[in-house]
């Protein structure tokens, strides 16, 4: 069995009530629920939350909320792995036989169902514990500059690359922050994702991380640009 788990706690410091804030006409968590449902991959789409309002909205949008997340797994310092491990444990207690669980973050307005499907094929092919999307840095991180002092004096962060041509620098990638496929056993064993995973490359244009009000506004502008009739 494959299940989707959407971690959507009630608290959010930088964007209050972010996970149920209206984006493009509906709560943003609908993007994750719809993508998971429309993919046809999952027997269950579960939202793990500590918040009754979030749970009610998630159910109205078609997700399941068979349990509430405990407070010790609901602060902003708790990592993804223990949250999903707890959710998998709770679902196993319901009698579900779970082979794979895909953690899908709630604020993913540019997530494609094809990425969920293709990355599932990728984790099967690689037999890795996890598979997650990465996007290529548009500019070489080896050219990063550190600013120092009141006058913002500059110093290369990686001096060993100062004289190497840009086209000769190794391409680098970053976690797109949309979803993480994982074997149920890997989540339960709380294995580290990046040390035990394989990467699935997506376009940086779709790897939009929404953490601040500016991120939110930029995502809304991009959504309006992609769907001008909406």
ABEGO torsion letter per residue (X at the ends): XBBBBBBBBABBAABBGAAABBBGGBBAAAAAAAAAAAAGABABBBBBBABAAAAAAAAAAGBBBABBBBAAAABAABBAAAAAAAAAAAAAAAGBBBABBBBBBABBAABBAAAAAAAAAAAAAAGBABBBBBBBBABBAAABBBBBEAAGBBBBABAAAAABBAAABBBBBBBAGABBBBBAAAAAAGBBAAAABBBBBBBAAABBBBABAAAAAAAAAAAAAABAAX
